[in-house]
Amino acid sequence: MKKNFLIAIFLCAMIIAYLSGCSLPETPASHPALWIANGAVNSIVESGGIVYLCGSFTQVGPSTGGGCAIDAAGGSIASGYRYFDYGVNGQINAAVPDGSGGWYVGGSFTRVGGAVRNNIARIRADGSPYDWNPNVAGRVYALAVNGATVYIGGMFGSIGGQTRSYIAALDAVTGSAISWNPDANGTVWALAASGSRVYAGGDFTLIGGQTRNYIVSLDSITGDATPWNPNANGTVYALELSGGTVYAGGSFTSISGQGRNNIAALDAETGNAISWNPNANHMVSALAVSGNTVYAGGYFSSIGGQIRKSIAALDIIIGNATSWNPEANHMVSALAVSGTTVYAGGAFTTIGGQIRNRIAALDAVTGNAASWDPNADNKISALAVSGSTVYAGGDFTSIGGQTRNNLAALDAVNGNATSWDPNASGTVYALAVIGSTVYAGGEFTSIGVQARNRIAAIDAATGNATSWNPDADNTVSTLAVSQNTVYAGGNFTSIGGQTRNYIASLDAVTGNATSWNPNADNTVYTLALSGNTVWAGGNFTSIGGQTRNYIASLEAGTGNVADWNPNADSFVRALAVSGTTIYAGGAFASIGGQARNRIAALDAVTGNATSWNPTANGKGVSTLLVSGSTVYAAGGFSVIGGQTRSYLSALDAATGNANAWNPNANSNVYALAAAGSTVYAGGDFSSIGGQTRSRIAALDAVTGIAY
């Protein structure tokens, strides 16, 4: 009886979901995601619950993917929007409200959270996808909703297995392509729909069965082109309907037989250009109408008879620019108006007199930027307002982040950035932590307000550079730290006040170079410290006065080279020590007297390669991490340990076989660290562990799933 009752409840829930035009939400992992970076992450160290990272980034922030719902009042990610579960794994070019608190979104993506969605989706207020799944075979650039129909434009050839060229209509409930089929011969960039008309702009010259150059009016029932024919001479990127007028923006110089530079107003019935003529001197890519004002965004510097940089307000009657002048420093590609606020998105970093990264809220009267500051890490291409929420879409991977130049610290529990902000002036390649000090090496010349050339010690609490200042004359690529000594490798020839070629030992208190001086003849890429031994790998063929091809063992006190000589045939990029075994990764095909492709295990006493032989392909292994009975390897491979593994793998320390752990990164992994049941990975990737994660991720050490 109890079993039947539970089945009945389940069936009722399914019926309700079906009748509401959606499915039951997919169950996500429900873990707060580690904040991500907007540039490559080169090294990661976890210490005391803090994840330190370095690289070539300028910002860290929540991993939102290419779309995010933002609170219209505060500018933070909207309450209840579960970006960490439902991030889009690509870019969003168009967004419109669905009338139920969610949105239709289109762009260039393949997943929304754990659900496959090709280039178009309908999402709820929390970001979760409906079952609505048209499956568009190509990019979507434009969306418009008219009643029970969703019109889409872009650069696609089919929808749900149905041939549809560049433009289509979808059932708003089922997502199926309806019979409406104007069959354009070029990209559709803009759509506007009202009543019996669907207006489209783009790169086409044939659509709806007629010759129509770049702009058209289509019958909303048949898909046929109406007699309306403004006949533009260049691409139309933006359309906006207001009353009996169609406003068009693009890259044209003539429309409806009249000279109109990049912006025009057309009679919605006849297609004739009206006298309104703002005459923009460059492309107009976004339009919005509110009351007596037409807002325009693009790449122009003059419009409406005035100097206006990329954004302007135009009088709806005469076309002159009003006094409203936010003056963006780069392209504005999206606009939306709500009440007395104009939301702008694009590629700018200043607008309305303030620093605003790619998205801003502007006062509709003064043009000043409001305090609202979501701080996107890349271009905004779409904006849509629904109630108290602004949905933003674009090329970004994070909204609501913090500026962090090349160095950052994340809380390992909640994933958020801490206040630690050393502000390195250039790329950082190496990190090491001991006690309350974080050592950094790279290409920078300052940390905060202190001059520090390529190597520095940073207070782990304040982020300030300490007085320790070895002052290297070239790149520091790797660091290894003991209690009293900092070992450094790289491309330098002077460090710590002494001539030191590519490798050095520095006093941890004074920063002076010690007498330890192996004097390598080329770059040292990696160092590993174990007991009284410093293991070095790189591009050298001589070190410590001895011939050593790409790998060597050095006495930690004297710098003397040990007899240990694996003699690799190409450079060694990574080293890790575990007991009496030295794991090496690089570009070699032979090491330790054996054929070993890009990865090997070497006896710490003899230097001979052990039987352990995962055999990686591709560009090689760039980083290694040993944790318990597992060797984690990352690099430019696609096969390792006998299995297909993209850029990252977990290998059995006894057999060399790849285990089931398979995060499947979509680009290079440069850094690895482990803490408890978590493996941290950094690199150039944008997807890993089945989730949208840009350049850094926390992975479950058992499943490989990204938190």
C-alpha positions as CSV (number, residue, x, y, z in Angstrom):
1,M,0.0,0.0,0.0
2,K,2.8,2.4,0.9
3,K,4.7,1.6,-2.3
4,N,1.6,2.3,-4.4
5,F,1.0,5.6,-2.6
6,L,4.6,6.7,-3.3
7,I,4.2,5.7,-7.0
8,A,1.0,7.8,-7.2
9,I,2.8,10.9,-5.7
10,F,5.6,10.5,-8.3
11,L,3.2,10.1,-11.2
12,C,1.2,13.2,-10.1
13,A,4.5,15.2,-10.0
14,M,5.3,14.1,-13.5
15,I,1.9,15.0,-14.8
16,I,2.1,18.5,-13.2
17,A,5.5,19.0,-14.7
18,Y,4.3,17.9,-18.1
19,L,1.2,20.1,-18.0
20,S,3.3,23.1,-17.0
21,G,5.4,22.7,-20.1
22,C,8.6,21.7,-18.2
23,S,10.3,18.8,-16.6
24,L,11.3,18.1,-13.1
25,P,14.6,19.9,-12.3
26,E,17.7,17.9,-12.8
27,T,19.6,17.2,-9.6
28,P,22.9,19.0,-9.4
29,A,25.9,18.4,-7.3
30,S,25.0,21.3,-4.9
31,H,28.6,22.2,-4.0
32,P,29.7,25.9,-3.9
33,A,32.2,26.1,-6.8
34,L,35.8,27.5,-6.4
35,W,36.1,31.0,-7.8
36,I,37.7,31.0,-11.2
37,A,40.3,33.2,-12.9
38,N,40.1,35.2,-16.2
39,G,43.6,34.1,-17.3
40,A,45.9,31.1,-17.1
41,V,46.7,29.6,-13.7
42,N,50.3,28.4,-13.5
43,S,50.7,27.2,-9.9
44,I,48.5,26.3,-7.0
45,V,49.4,25.7,-3.3
46,E,47.0,24.8,-0.6
47,S,48.0,25.8,3.0
48,G,45.8,26.0,6.1
49,G,42.5,26.0,4.3
50,I,43.7,28.7,1.8
51,V,44.2,28.0,-1.9
52,Y,46.9,30.2,-3.3
53,L,47.1,30.6,-7.0
54,C,49.3,32.5,-9.5
55,G,49.3,33.1,-13.2
56,S,48.5,35.7,-15.8
57,F,45.0,36.8,-14.7
58,T,43.5,40.1,-13.6
59,Q,40.4,38.9,-12.0
60,V,38.9,36.1,-9.9
61,G,35.2,35.5,-9.4
62,P,32.3,33.1,-9.3
63,S,32.1,30.5,-12.1
64,T,28.9,31.7,-13.8
65,G,29.5,30.6,-17.3
66,G,28.3,32.8,-20.2
67,G,25.0,33.8,-18.6
68,C,24.0,35.2,-15.2
69,A,21.0,36.6,-13.4
70,I,21.9,39.8,-11.5
71,D,19.9,41.6,-8.8
72,A,18.7,44.9,-10.4
73,A,19.1,46.8,-7.2
74,G,22.4,45.6,-5.7
75,G,24.3,44.3,-8.7
76,S,25.2,41.0,-7.0
77,I,24.2,37.6,-8.5
78,A,20.5,37.2,-8.0
79,S,19.4,35.4,-4.8
80,G,18.5,31.8,-5.7
81,Y,20.3,31.8,-9.0
82,R,22.4,28.6,-8.8
83,Y,25.3,29.4,-11.2
84,F,27.5,26.8,-9.6
85,D,25.1,24.0,-10.7
86,Y,23.7,25.4,-13.9
87,G,26.4,27.4,-15.6
88,V,26.4,27.6,-19.4
89,N,29.5,26.2,-21.0
90,G,29.9,28.8,-23.8
91,Q,28.7,32.2,-24.8
92,I,25.2,33.7,-24.8
93,N,24.4,36.2,-27.6
94,A,20.7,36.8,-27.0
95,A,18.3,36.6,-24.1
96,V,14.5,37.4,-23.7
97,P,12.2,36.9,-20.7
98,D,9.9,33.9,-21.0
99,G,7.0,35.5,-19.1
100,S,7.3,33.1,-16.2
101,G,10.3,34.5,-14.4
102,G,12.9,32.8,-16.5
103,W,14.5,33.4,-19.9
104,Y,15.0,32.0,-23.4
105,V,18.7,32.2,-24.2
106,G,20.6,31.6,-27.4
107,G,24.3,31.6,-28.3
108,S,27.1,29.1,-28.8
109,F,27.0,26.4,-26.0
110,T,26.4,22.7,-25.6
111,R,25.4,22.4,-21.9
112,V,23.4,24.1,-19.2
113,G,24.7,22.6,-16.0
114,G,24.5,18.8,-16.5
115,A,22.0,19.0,-19.4
116,V,22.8,18.9,-23.0
117,R,21.5,22.0,-24.7
118,N,22.8,23.0,-28.1
119,N,22.9,26.7,-28.6
120,I,19.5,27.5,-27.2
121,A,17.7,26.8,-23.9
122,R,14.8,27.9,-21.7
123,I,15.9,28.4,-18.1
124,R,14.2,29.0,-14.9
125,A,14.8,31.9,-12.5
126,D,17.4,29.7,-10.7
127,G,19.2,28.9,-13.9
128,S,18.0,25.3,-14.3
129,P,17.0,24.2,-17.8
130,Y,13.5,23.2,-18.8
131,D,13.1,20.1,-21.0
132,W,12.5,22.6,-23.8
133,N,15.3,21.5,-26.2
134,P,15.2,22.7,-29.8
135,N,18.7,21.4,-30.5
136,V,20.0,24.1,-32.9
137,A,22.9,23.1,-35.2
138,G,24.8,26.4,-35.2
139,R,25.0,29.7,-33.4
140,V,22.0,31.8,-32.3
141,Y,22.4,35.6,-32.4
142,A,18.8,36.8,-32.0
143,L,15.6,36.0,-30.2
144,A,12.1,37.4,-30.2
145,V,8.9,36.2,-28.5
146,N,5.4,36.8,-29.9
147,G,2.6,35.0,-28.2
148,A,3.2,31.2,-28.2
149,T,6.1,31.5,-30.7
150,V,9.8,32.0,-30.2
151,Y,11.6,33.4,-33.2
152,I,15.3,32.8,-33.6
153,G,18.0,34.0,-35.9
154,G,21.6,33.2,-36.3
155,M,24.1,31.1,-38.3
156,F,22.5,27.6,-38.2
157,G,21.3,25.1,-40.8
158,S,18.9,22.9,-38.8
159,I,16.8,22.7,-35.7
160,G,15.8,19.4,-34.1
161,G,16.7,17.6,-37.3
162,Q,14.6,20.0,-39.4
163,T,16.3,22.1,-42.1
164,R,16.1,25.8,-41.1
165,S,18.5,28.2,-42.6
166,Y,19.5,31.1,-40.4
167,I,16.0,31.8,-39.2
168,A,13.2,29.8,-37.6
169,A,10.2,29.7,-35.3
170,L,9.8,27.5,-32.3
171,D,6.8,26.4,-30.3
172,A,7.2,28.2,-26.9
173,V,6.0,25.2,-25.0
174,T,7.5,22.2,-26.8
175,G,10.6,23.8,-28.4
176,S,9.8,22.1,-31.7
177,A,10.4,23.9,-35.0
178,I,7.1,24.9,-36.5
179,S,6.5,25.0,-40.3
180,W,7.4,28.7,-40.5
181,N,10.5,28.7,-42.7
182,P,11.7,32.0,-44.4
183,D,14.9,30.2,-45.5
184,A,17.5,33.0,-45.5
185,N,20.7,32.9,-47.4
186,G,22.8,34.6,-44.7
187,T,23.2,35.3,-41.0
188,V,20.3,36.8,-39.1
189,W,21.6,39.2,-36.4
190,A,18.5,40.9,-35.2
191,L,14.8,40.2,-34.8
192,A,11.7,42.1,-33.6
193,A,8.1,40.8,-33.7
194,S,4.7,42.3,-33.3
195,G,1.3,41.2,-34.3
196,S,1.4,39.7,-37.9
197,R,4.9,40.9,-38.6
198,V,8.4,39.6,-37.8
199,Y,11.2,42.0,-38.7
200,A,14.7,40.6,-39.3
201,G,18.1,42.2,-40.0
202,G,21.4,40.5,-40.9
203,D,23.7,39.6,-43.8
204,F,21.1,38.0,-46.1
205,T,20.0,39.0,-49.6
206,L,17.3,36.4,-50.0
207,I,14.7,35.6,-47.4
208,G,11.0,34.7,-47.3
209,G,11.1,33.7,-51.0
210,Q,12.1,37.2,-52.1
211,T,15.2,39.3,-52.7
212,R,15.6,41.4,-49.5
213,N,18.9,43.1,-48.8
214,Y,19.9,43.0,-45.1
215,I,16.4,43.8,-43.7
216,V,13.0,42.3,-44.1
217,S,9.4,42.1,-42.8
218,L,8.0,38.5,-42.7
219,D,4.5,37.3,-42.4
220,S,4.3,35.8,-38.9
221,I,2.0,32.9,-40.2
222,T,3.5,32.0,-43.6
223,G,7.1,33.2,-43.3
224,D,6.8,34.9,-46.7
225,A,8.4,38.3,-47.2
226,T,5.9,41.2,-47.2
227,P,6.1,44.0,-49.7
228,W,8.0,46.1,-47.0
229,N,11.5,46.5,-48.5
230,P,13.9,49.1,-47.2
231,N,16.8,47.6,-49.2
232,A,19.8,48.4,-47.0
233,N,23.3,48.4,-48.5
234,G,25.0,46.8,-45.5
235,T,24.5,44.6,-42.5
236,V,21.7,45.3,-40.0
237,Y,22.8,44.3,-36.5
238,A,20.0,45.8,-34.3
239,L,16.2,46.4,-34.6
240,E,13.8,48.0,-32.3
241,L,10.0,48.5,-32.7
242,S,8.2,51.5,-31.2
243,G,4.7,52.3,-32.3
244,G,4.6,52.6,-36.1
245,T,8.4,52.9,-36.4
246,V,11.2,50.4,-36.9
247,Y,14.6,51.6,-35.8
248,A,17.6,49.9,-37.4
249,G,21.2,49.9,-36.6
250,G,24.2,48.4,-38.4
251,S,26.9,49.1,-40.9
252,F,25.0,50.5,-43.8
253,T,25.2,53.9,-45.6
254,S,21.9,53.7,-47.5
255,I,18.4,52.4,-46.6
256,S,15.1,52.8,-48.3
257,G,16.7,54.9,-51.0
258,Q,18.0,57.4,-48.5
259,G,21.5,58.2,-47.2
260,R,21.6,56.9,-43.7
261,N,24.8,56.2,-41.9
262,N,24.5,53.1,-39.6
263,I,21.2,54.1,-38.0
264,A,17.7,54.8,-39.4
265,A,14.0,55.0,-38.6
266,L,11.6,53.3,-41.0
267,D,7.9,53.4,-41.3
268,A,6.6,50.0,-40.1
269,E,4.0,49.8,-42.8
270,T,5.7,51.3,-45.9
271,G,9.4,50.7,-45.2
272,N,10.2,54.3,-46.1
273,A,12.9,56.0,-44.2
274,I,11.5,58.9,-42.2
275,S,13.5,62.2,-41.8
276,W,15.0,61.1,-38.5
277,N,18.8,60.9,-39.2
278,P,21.3,60.7,-36.4
279,N,24.2,60.0,-38.9
280,A,26.5,57.7,-36.8
281,N,30.1,57.6,-38.0
282,H,30.6,53.9,-37.3
283,M,28.6,50.8,-36.5
284,V,25.5,50.8,-34.4
285,S,25.0,47.4,-32.7
286,A,22.4,48.0,-30.0
287,L,19.2,50.0,-29.7
288,A,16.6,50.6,-27.0
289,V,13.6,52.9,-27.0
290,S,12.1,54.5,-23.9
291,G,9.5,57.3,-24.0
292,N,10.9,60.1,-26.2
293,T,14.4,58.7,-26.3
294,V,16.2,56.2,-28.6
295,Y,19.3,54.8,-26.9
296,A,22.1,53.6,-29.3
297,G,25.2,51.6,-28.6
298,G,28.0,50.6,-30.9
299,Y,31.5,51.5,-32.0
300,F,30.8,55.1,-33.1
301,S,32.5,58.3,-31.8
302,S,30.0,60.8,-33.4
303,I,26.2,60.5,-33.6
304,G,23.2,62.9,-33.5
305,G,25.5,65.8,-34.4
306,Q,27.6,65.4,-31.3
307,I,30.7,63.6,-30.1
308,R,29.4,60.5,-28.4
309,K,31.7,57.6,-27.7
310,S,30.0,54.2,-28.2
311,I,26.7,55.2,-26.5
312,A,24.2,58.0,-26.9
313,A,20.6,59.1,-26.3
314,L,18.8,60.5,-29.3
315,D,15.7,62.6,-29.5
316,I,12.9,60.4,-30.9
317,I,11.5,63.2,-33.0
318,I,14.5,65.0,-34.5
319,G,17.4,62.5,-34.0
320,N,19.7,64.9,-32.3
321,A,21.9,63.6,-29.4
322,T,20.7,64.8,-26.1
323,S,23.0,66.0,-23.3
324,W,23.1,62.5,-21.9
325,N,26.7,61.4,-22.4
326,P,28.1,58.4,-20.5
327,E,31.2,58.1,-22.8
328,A,32.2,54.5,-22.9
329,N,35.9,53.7,-23.7
330,H,35.0,50.7,-25.9
331,M,32.2,49.2,-27.8
332,V,28.6,49.0,-26.4
333,S,26.9,45.9,-27.7
334,A,23.8,45.5,-25.5
335,L,21.2,47.9,-24.0
336,A,18.1,47.6,-21.9
337,V,16.0,50.2,-20.2
338,S,14.0,49.8,-17.0
339,G,12.4,52.8,-15.4
340,T,15.0,55.5,-14.9
341,T,17.9,53.1,-15.5
342,V,19.7,52.3,-18.7
343,Y,21.7,49.1,-18.5
344,A,24.6,48.8,-20.9
345,G,26.9,45.9,-21.8
346,G,29.9,45.6,-24.1
347,A,33.6,45.5,-24.1
348,F,34.2,48.8,-22.2
349,T,36.0,49.2,-18.9
350,T,35.0,52.8,-18.1
351,I,31.5,54.4,-18.6
352,G,29.4,57.0,-17.0
353,G,32.5,58.5,-15.4
354,Q,33.4,55.3,-13.5
355,I,35.4,52.1,-13.9
356,R,32.8,49.5,-14.9
357,N,34.0,46.3,-16.5
358,R,31.7,45.5,-19.4
359,I,28.4,46.1,-17.7
360,A,26.9,49.1,-16.0
361,A,23.7,50.8,-14.9
362,L,23.4,54.4,-16.0
363,D,21.1,57.1,-14.7
364,A,18.7,57.9,-17.5
365,V,18.8,61.6,-16.7
366,T,22.5,62.3,-16.0
367,G,24.2,59.4,-17.7
368,N,26.3,58.8,-14.6
369,A,27.1,55.2,-13.6
370,A,25.2,54.0,-10.6
371,S,27.0,52.1,-7.8
372,W,25.6,48.9,-9.4
373,D,28.8,47.0,-10.5
374,P,28.6,43.3,-11.5
375,N,32.1,43.4,-12.9
376,A,32.1,40.9,-15.8
377,D,35.4,39.4,-16.8
378,N,34.7,39.5,-20.6
379,K,32.3,41.0,-23.1
380,I,28.6,41.4,-22.5
381,S,26.5,40.7,-25.6
382,A,22.9,40.5,-24.3
383,L,20.8,42.1,-21.6
384,A,17.2,41.4,-20.6
385,V,15.2,42.8,-17.6
386,S,12.5,40.8,-15.9
387,G,11.1,42.2,-12.7
388,S,13.8,42.8,-10.2
389,T,16.4,40.8,-12.2
390,V,18.8,41.7,-15.1
391,Y,19.9,38.7,-17.1
392,A,23.3,39.2,-18.8
393,G,24.8,37.0,-21.5
394,G,28.1,37.2,-23.3
395,D,31.7,35.8,-23.6
396,F,32.3,36.1,-19.9
397,T,32.9,33.2,-17.5
398,S,32.4,35.2,-14.3
399,I,30.2,38.0,-12.9
400,G,30.7,39.6,-9.5
401,G,34.4,39.0,-9.2
402,Q,37.3,40.9,-7.6
403,T,40.4,42.4,-9.2
404,R,43.4,40.3,-8.5
405,N,46.5,40.8,-10.6
406,N,48.4,37.5,-11.1
407,L,48.1,36.4,-7.5
408,A,45.1,35.4,-5.4
409,A,44.0,33.4,-2.4
410,L,40.7,31.5,-2.2
411,D,38.9,30.1,0.8
412,A,39.0,26.4,0.4
413,V,35.6,26.0,2.2
414,N,33.4,28.6,0.5
415,G,35.5,29.0,-2.7
416,N,35.5,32.8,-2.5
417,A,38.5,35.1,-2.8
418,T,40.0,36.3,0.5
419,S,41.1,39.9,0.9
420,W,44.8,38.8,0.2
421,D,45.8,40.9,-2.8
422,P,49.6,41.2,-3.5
423,N,49.0,42.8,-6.9
424,A,51.9,41.5,-9.0
425,S,52.8,43.6,-12.0
426,G,53.4,40.7,-14.3
427,T,53.0,36.9,-14.8
428,V,53.7,34.7,-11.8
429,Y,54.9,31.2,-12.5
430,A,55.8,29.6,-9.2
431,L,54.6,29.6,-5.6
432,A,55.8,28.0,-2.4
433,V,54.5,28.5,1.1
434,I,56.2,27.9,4.4
435,G,54.8,29.2,7.7
436,S,53.4,32.7,7.3
437,T,55.2,33.4,4.1
438,V,54.3,32.9,0.4
439,Y,57.2,32.9,-2.0
440,A,56.5,33.9,-5.6
441,G,58.5,33.7,-8.8
442,G,57.8,35.0,-12.3
443,E,58.2,38.0,-14.6
444,F,56.8,40.7,-12.4
445,T,58.8,43.8,-11.3
446,S,56.6,44.9,-8.4
447,I,54.4,43.5,-5.7
448,G,51.9,46.1,-4.6
449,V,53.9,49.3,-4.2
450,Q,57.2,47.6,-3.7
451,A,59.7,47.0,-6.4
452,R,60.4,43.2,-6.6
453,N,62.1,41.8,-9.6
454,R,60.8,38.4,-10.5
455,I,61.0,36.9,-7.0
456,A,59.4,38.0,-3.7
457,A,58.3,36.9,-0.3
458,I,54.8,37.9,0.6
459,D,53.1,38.1,4.0
460,A,50.4,35.4,4.0
461,A,48.1,37.5,6.2
462,T,48.4,41.0,4.6
463,G,49.6,40.3,1.1
464,N,52.4,42.9,1.5
465,A,55.9,42.1,0.2
466,T,58.3,41.6,3.0
467,S,61.8,43.1,3.0
468,W,63.2,39.9,1.4
469,N,64.4,40.9,-2.1
470,P,66.8,38.7,-4.1
471,D,66.3,40.9,-7.2
472,A,66.6,38.4,-10.1
473,D,67.6,39.7,-13.6
474,N,65.3,37.3,-15.5
475,T,62.4,35.0,-15.1
476,V,62.0,32.8,-12.1
477,S,60.1,29.6,-13.2
478,T,60.3,27.3,-10.2
479,L,60.7,27.4,-6.4
480,A,61.4,24.9,-3.6
481,V,61.5,25.9,0.0
482,S,63.0,24.4,3.2
483,Q,63.1,26.0,6.6
484,N,66.1,28.3,6.0
485,T,66.6,28.2,2.3
486,V,64.7,29.1,-0.9
487,Y,65.8,27.3,-4.0
488,A,65.0,29.0,-7.3
489,G,65.3,28.0,-11.0
490,G,64.6,29.8,-14.2
491,N,66.3,32.0,-16.9
492,F,68.2,34.3,-14.6
493,T,72.0,34.9,-14.5
494,S,72.0,37.1,-11.4
495,I,70.0,36.7,-8.2
496,G,70.5,37.4,-4.5
497,G,73.4,39.8,-5.3
498,Q,75.5,37.2,-7.1
499,T,76.1,35.7,-10.5
500,R,74.0,32.6,-10.6
501,N,73.2,30.8,-13.8
502,Y,69.6,29.4,-14.0
503,I,69.6,28.0,-10.5
504,A,70.3,29.4,-7.0
505,S,70.0,28.9,-3.3
506,L,68.8,32.0,-1.3
507,D,68.9,32.7,2.4
508,A,65.3,32.7,3.6
509,V,66.0,35.6,6.0
510,T,68.3,37.9,4.0
511,G,67.5,37.0,0.4
512,N,71.2,36.8,-0.4
513,A,72.5,34.0,-2.6
514,T,74.4,31.3,-0.6
515,S,77.6,29.8,-1.8
516,W,75.6,26.9,-3.3
517,N,76.1,27.4,-7.1
518,P,75.5,24.4,-9.5
519,N,75.8,26.8,-12.5
520,A,73.5,25.2,-15.1
521,D,74.0,26.0,-18.8
522,N,70.3,26.5,-19.6
523,T,66.9,27.0,-18.2
524,V,65.8,25.1,-15.0
525,Y,62.0,24.5,-15.2
526,T,61.4,22.4,-12.1
527,L,62.8,21.7,-8.7
528,A,61.9,19.1,-6.0
529,L,63.3,19.0,-2.6
530,S,63.7,15.8,-0.5
531,G,65.9,15.5,2.6
532,N,69.4,16.6,1.6
533,T,68.8,16.4,-2.1
534,V,67.6,19.0,-4.7
535,W,66.3,17.4,-7.9
536,A,66.4,19.6,-10.9
537,G,64.8,19.3,-14.4
538,G,65.0,21.6,-17.4
539,N,66.6,22.3,-20.7
540,F,70.2,22.1,-19.5
541,T,72.9,19.7,-20.6
542,S,75.5,20.7,-18.0
543,I,75.1,21.5,-14.3
544,G,77.5,21.5,-11.4
545,G,80.4,21.1,-13.8
546,Q,79.1,17.8,-15.0
547,T,77.3,16.6,-18.1
548,R,73.7,16.1,-17.1
549,N,71.1,16.0,-19.8
550,Y,67.9,17.7,-18.7
551,I,67.8,16.1,-15.2
552,A,70.1,16.0,-12.2
553,S,70.5,15.4,-8.5
554,L,72.2,18.0,-6.4
555,E,73.5,17.9,-2.8
556,A,71.4,20.5,-0.9
557,G,74.3,21.7,1.2
558,T,77.1,21.9,-1.3
559,G,75.4,22.0,-4.7
560,N,77.6,19.1,-5.9
561,V,76.1,16.9,-8.5
562,A,75.5,13.3,-7.5
563,D,76.4,10.3,-9.7
564,W,72.7,9.9,-10.4
565,N,72.3,10.4,-14.1
566,P,69.0,9.4,-15.9
567,N,70.2,11.1,-19.1
568,A,67.0,12.2,-20.7
569,D,66.9,12.9,-24.4
570,S,64.7,16.0,-24.1
571,F,63.7,18.6,-21.6
572,V,62.2,17.7,-18.2
573,R,59.3,19.9,-17.2
574,A,58.0,18.3,-14.0
575,L,59.4,16.4,-11.0
576,A,57.7,14.8,-7.9
577,V,59.3,12.7,-5.2
578,S,57.8,9.8,-3.3
579,G,60.0,7.8,-1.0
580,T,62.7,6.2,-3.2
581,T,61.1,7.1,-6.5
582,I,61.5,10.2,-8.6
583,Y,58.6,10.8,-11.1
584,A,59.6,12.9,-14.1
585,G,57.5,14.5,-16.9
586,G,58.5,16.4,-20.0
587,A,59.0,15.9,-23.7
588,F,61.5,13.1,-23.6
589,A,61.2,9.7,-25.3
590,S,64.1,8.1,-23.4
591,I,65.2,8.4,-19.8
592,G,66.9,6.2,-17.2
593,G,68.2,4.0,-19.8
594,Q,64.8,3.0,-21.1
595,A,62.3,4.2,-23.7
596,R,59.8,6.3,-21.7
597,N,57.4,8.6,-23.5
598,R,57.1,11.9,-21.6
599,I,56.6,10.3,-18.2
600,A,58.7,8.0,-16.1
601,A,59.5,6.7,-12.6
602,L,63.2,6.7,-11.7
603,D,65.0,4.9,-8.9
604,A,66.3,7.6,-6.5
605,V,69.5,5.7,-6.0
606,T,70.5,4.4,-9.4
607,G,68.7,6.8,-11.7
608,N,67.4,3.8,-13.7
609,A,63.8,3.9,-15.0
610,T,61.6,1.4,-13.2
611,S,59.1,-0.8,-15.0
612,W,56.4,1.9,-14.4
613,N,55.5,3.1,-17.9
614,P,52.3,5.1,-18.5
615,T,53.5,6.3,-22.0
616,A,51.9,9.7,-22.7
617,N,51.4,11.1,-26.2
618,G,51.2,14.6,-27.5
619,K,53.3,17.5,-26.3
620,G,54.2,16.0,-23.0
621,V,53.7,16.1,-19.2
622,S,54.0,19.5,-17.6
623,T,53.2,18.9,-14.0
624,L,53.0,15.9,-11.5
625,L,51.5,15.4,-8.1
626,V,51.8,12.3,-5.9
627,S,49.1,11.7,-3.4
628,G,49.0,8.4,-1.6
629,S,49.0,5.6,-4.1
630,T,48.1,7.9,-7.0
631,V,50.3,9.9,-9.4
632,Y,48.4,12.8,-11.0
633,A,49.8,13.9,-14.3
634,A,48.9,16.9,-16.5
635,G,50.1,18.2,-19.8
636,G,49.4,18.3,-23.5
637,F,48.5,14.6,-23.9
638,S,45.3,12.8,-25.0
639,V,46.4,9.3,-24.1
640,I,48.2,8.1,-21.0
641,G,48.3,5.0,-18.9
642,G,46.6,3.0,-21.7
643,Q,43.5,5.2,-21.7
644,T,42.1,8.3,-23.4
645,R,42.7,11.2,-21.0
646,S,42.5,14.8,-22.0
647,Y,45.2,16.9,-20.4
648,L,44.8,15.3,-16.9
649,S,45.0,11.8,-15.5
650,A,45.3,9.8,-12.3
651,L,47.8,6.9,-12.6
652,D,48.3,3.9,-10.3
653,A,51.6,4.4,-8.6
654,A,52.3,0.7,-8.8
655,T,51.2,-0.3,-12.3
656,G,51.2,3.0,-14.2
657,N,47.7,2.4,-15.5
658,A,45.2,5.2,-15.7
659,N,42.4,4.7,-13.2
660,A,38.8,5.7,-13.8
661,W,39.3,9.3,-12.6
662,N,38.8,11.3,-15.7
663,P,38.0,15.1,-15.4
664,N,38.3,15.5,-19.1
665,A,39.7,19.1,-19.3
666,N,39.2,20.9,-22.6
667,S,42.6,22.6,-22.6
668,N,46.0,22.7,-20.9
669,V,46.5,21.9,-17.2
670,Y,49.6,23.5,-15.7
671,A,49.1,23.2,-12.0
672,L,48.1,20.5,-9.5
673,A,47.7,20.5,-5.7
674,A,45.9,18.1,-3.3
675,A,44.2,18.5,0.1
676,G,42.2,15.8,1.8
677,S,39.7,14.5,-0.8
678,T,40.2,17.4,-3.2
679,V,42.5,17.8,-6.1
680,Y,43.0,21.4,-7.3
681,A,43.8,21.9,-11.0
682,G,44.9,25.1,-12.8
683,G,45.6,25.9,-16.4
684,D,44.0,27.3,-19.6
685,F,40.9,25.2,-19.6
686,S,37.3,26.4,-19.6
687,S,35.6,23.1,-18.9
688,I,36.7,20.3,-16.5
689,G,35.1,17.6,-14.4
690,G,31.9,17.9,-16.5
691,Q,31.4,21.5,-15.4
692,T,32.1,25.0,-16.7
693,R,35.2,26.0,-14.8
694,S,37.6,28.6,-16.1
695,R,41.3,28.0,-15.4
696,I,40.9,26.6,-11.9
697,A,38.8,23.9,-10.4
698,A,38.4,21.8,-7.3
699,L,37.9,18.2,-8.2
700,D,36.7,15.3,-6.2
701,A,39.7,13.0,-5.8
702,V,37.5,9.9,-6.2
703,T,35.0,10.8,-9.0
704,G,36.8,13.6,-10.8
705,I,33.7,15.8,-10.7
706,A,34.2,19.5,-10.3
707,Y,32.7,21.1,-7.2
